[in-house]
């Protein structure tokens, strides 16, 4: 299986590159890679500034159509992926749980997208996507429709409600993304990576 980490964001609200925020003795991106390696045999970084991630020794893809946000990164990663389905995760989600990812994977069946839903709504940057999404994503990118979930009506989508995660420890924590210095301080002062 393939995991694609989106590291191409501008981090405007955080003020600096979220991938390199400290999490214990490591960084967000290094922690994610370590956790994802327990599940995935291929990990791809979707980034337009390849040089700053070269030390991670992973394949790096840049956007097919530049400056199109996460949707462009998803498309580039899916094109490069050697798997039909790939797990997409944003680099600002350090609390990933293997059990949650595997639960989502088990729901794939014939779906093109398997996406969790919380009280905040759909979580499209912690979800599985198939290569069947590439064409509709490219069309939406060309039309300037950049919200990730906008293309969902064009493919088969399985929404996994957070109630389904009830039996998994700390499952909703896996879906937390950190966008501001305040969020980073609140969550990372109380959490320690294992």
N, C-alpha and C positions, 0 to 999 in steps of 0.2 A: 504494500500500500504506500501511498504518497501523502506527505503532509506539506503544505505550502504556508510559509509564514509571511505575512504582509508587513514589510518594514519600510514602505515607501512614503509614509505619511509625513506631513509637515510639522506635527506636534505644536501647533500654534498655542493651544491652551496650556500645555505643559511647559513650553518655553525652551525645551531641548529634546534631543532624540530619545524617545521612550525606550527604544530597544536596549539602550545602554544604562538605564536606571539600575541602581544597585538593588539586589535582592539577596540578603544575606551576604555571603562572600563572593557572589557571582553577579551577573547582570540578568535582566529579564530574558534577553534573547538566548543567553547560554543556558539558563534554567529551562526555558521552553525546549531547546534542542535536546537537552539531557532527558527530559520527560518523554518527548516525542520519539526518541530513539528506542524506547522500550516497546513501541508499537509499530513504527513505520521503518521500512528499509530504504526509503527515499525521502529526503527532506530538501525542499527547494526554498530559497529566499526570493521573494518578489520585491526588488528594490531598484531604483533608478540611479543610485549612487553606489555602484558595486565596490568601489575601492575601500570604503570604510567597513565592509563586511568580509573582505577577502580572508582575514585571519581565521574565520570560522570554517574555512575549507568545505563549503557547500556550493552546489550549483546556484547561480544567481541569474535571474531573468529580469529584464527591464520591460516596461510597458510596451505593448504592441502599438498602442496609440497613447503618446505621452500626455501627462497632466489630466488624467481622467479619474483619479482617485482610486479607492479600493476596487471598484468594478474592473478597472483596467488591470490592476494587479492580479485579480482572480483570473481574468482571461489569459494573461501571460503565463501564469502558473499552470493552468489547465492545458494550454498548448504544449508546454514543456514536459508535463507529467508523463511518466511511463505507465501509469495506472488509469483505468477507465474512470474510477472515482478518486477524488482527492479530498483530504481534510484541509479546510482553510481556517487559519487562525490569525488574528491580529497580534502584533508584537506587544501590545499593552495589556495582555491577558496572562499574567504570570501564575495564576492559581489553577492551572489546568489539572484535570483529574483524568487519569487513564480510564477509569470505570465509565465516566460520562462519554468520553470519545468512543469507547467500545460499544456502549449502549446505542449511540447514534449510528454507528457502523452497522449494527445488527438490524436496524430498521430500513436499510437501503432497499432491499428487495428489487423492485423495478423502478424505483424513484430516481429522479435526476438531482434532486436537492433534498437533503434531510437537515432540517433547521430547528433548533430549539426555540421555544417561546417562553418568556418569563412575564412578570407583571409589567416590565418595561416594554414588552413587545417582542418581535422576532429578533433573534441574535444571529444575523447572517455572516458575521465574521468569526463564528465558531460552529462551522457546519460542513457537511459533505456536499460536493458538487460533482456531477459527471461531465464527461467531455461533450455530451449532448447540449450542454449549456453554452458552448463556445459560440455557435452561430448566432443564437438570439442575443447573447451579450455583445458580440461585435456589432450587431445591428443597432442595439440601444446606445452603444458608445458612439457610433457614427451619427446618431440622431441627437446626441448630447443629453440623453436621459441617463443620469449617472447614479441614481439611487439604487443600491444593490438589489433590493427586493422588487423593483419595478418590472424586471423581466420574468419574475416567477410565474405569471399566468401563461407563459409560453412553454413551460416544461412541467413535468410531473413532480409535485412537491409534497413531501411528508413533513408536517409540523409536529414536533414532539413537545407537548406541553410540560411545564416544569412539574406538574403533578405526577408524571410518569417517572420522574427521577427520585421520588420519595424514598425508595429503599436504598439509594446510593448515598454514601457519606459525603457531606460537604458538596453536593452536586451543583447547587446553584452558584457556589463560590467560583466554580470553573468558568462561569459566564461573566464574571466581573471584569470590566475593562477600566483602566485608570487614565483619566484625561487631564487632571489638574494636579498641581503640587499638593493641594489639600487632600485630594483623594489618595494620592500616593502616601502621604504622611499617615493618614487615618488607617489605611489598610496594611501598609508594610511595616508600621511600627508594631502592629499586633500579630503579624503573621511571620513565620519563619519557614523557609523551605526545608524539606526533608531530604 
